Amino acid sequence: MLFSVITWVLILAKGVQHYRLGKRDKQFTKQFWSASTLDAASALASDASPKSRLANVGFAALHVSESGDASSDLEHSWDRQELLERHLRQQIQKEYQSLESGLAVLASIGSTAPFVGLFGTVFGIIHALGAIGKSGSASIDVVAGPIGEALIATGVGIAVAVPAVLAFNFYVRRLKVTAAELDNYATDFVNLAQKNGFRVTRPATKAAPQAVRPASAPQQGAYA
C-alpha cells in the first residue's frame, strides 16, 4: 500500500510537471522565434520553462564573453563559441536531472513490488501448512483461507508494479523527447549566435526615478 501511494503521487506529480513545462516551452518558443533579432530575443521575460532557462544561460554566456577581462580566469578562458556551448551543455544536463527525478523510485517499485507480494505468498503457504499440521487434514476448509491470502498478496504486488513500470516507461520516453528538443534548440541557438558574431547587446534598463532631496539631507540608499 505504501508503494502504491508513492507510485500514484509520483505519477500525478510528474504528469503535472511535464504538462506545465510543455505548455510554457511552447509559449516561450513562439515568443523567441517571433523576435526580430537575437538582441530582441534576449529581452524576453524569462519564465520557468526549460528552453527559457537554457536561453538565459546562453545569453548570459554571450554577455560575459564580451567583458574586457574575459580571459582573466579559467572560467572565461574559452573562446566565445566554446564558452556558449559549454554553458548550454551544462544547463541541458541540469534540466535532464530535474526531469529525471522520481523515475528511479518508479523503477525500484516496479521491480521490487512483485517480490514483496511473493513474501505474502510464502507466508500464506506457511500458514496453510501450519493449519494442516494442527488439524491433521488438508481439506479445502483448512487451506482455503491461507491460500486465498497468499494469492491476494501476489495480486496486490503485481497491481502495484504494473502502474509503476508503465509510468516509468512513459516518462522515460517523455524525457528523451524533451532532451532531444533541448539539444535541437541549443544547436539553433548556437547557429543564431554564430550569425550574430557571438555578441549579444545587453538590453538597456530604465533608471528608476529618484525623489528630490534637499541639498543638506544625507544621501541614503545609494546601493538600493
Salt bridges, closest charged atoms under 4 A:
ASP73 OD1 - HIS76 ND1 3.24
GLU75 OE2 - ARG86 NH1 3.41
GLU75 OE2 - HIS87 NE2 3.42
GLU95 OE2 - ARG53 NE 2.65
